Amino acid sequence: MNLLRIIRHLVIPDWHARRPFSAAVCGRIEQSIQASEATHRGEIRFAVEGGFDLLSLLQGITPRARAIKVFSDLGVWDTAENTGVLVYLQLVDHEFEIVADRGINARVRQDEWEAICQRMEAAFREGRFEEGAISGLREVTALLARHFPVRADNPDELPNRPVML
């Protein structure tokens, strides 16, 4: 158990952690997702979370485990071709996770997702939150467009608006 981590989560208010993701920034991220999904058959969700509650911290929840739960809770797995992708940001831990459905994971290696996360983290460390998020989404788009190119029938199966948890 990491006492410093627990203190950080309990002391940093969610509004402070989420501050870089104003309504305007979320609107531009939503537009980016909408434009992205016009170029492939994947479905992207973007979720931002501030701190974890005490019980989760005492149980040792990791950002990866939480991202997998959010993937399920948001129904990102529920697409016709199993091509849902969750980009999850845990702001207090400064962790980024990309969780992809089995249709995508059969074609995209985990190290490709991790490389995108690392570049997003670097941008965020420099205070370039919007740029880092949209740049990361562009990279996700490139992978999805390569493996799941758009077809004539390309329904928008999931909401494009970022989720603030």
Buried (B, 14 or more C-beta within 10 A) or exposed (E): EEEEBBEBBBEBEBEEBBEBBEEEBBEBBBEBBEEBBEBBBBBBBBBBBBBBEEEBBEEEBBBEEBBBBBBEEBBBBEBEEBBBBBBBBBBBBEBBBBBBBEBBBEBBEEEBBEEBBEBBBEBBEEEBBBEBBBBBBEBBBBBBBEBBEBEEEBEEBBEBBBBBB
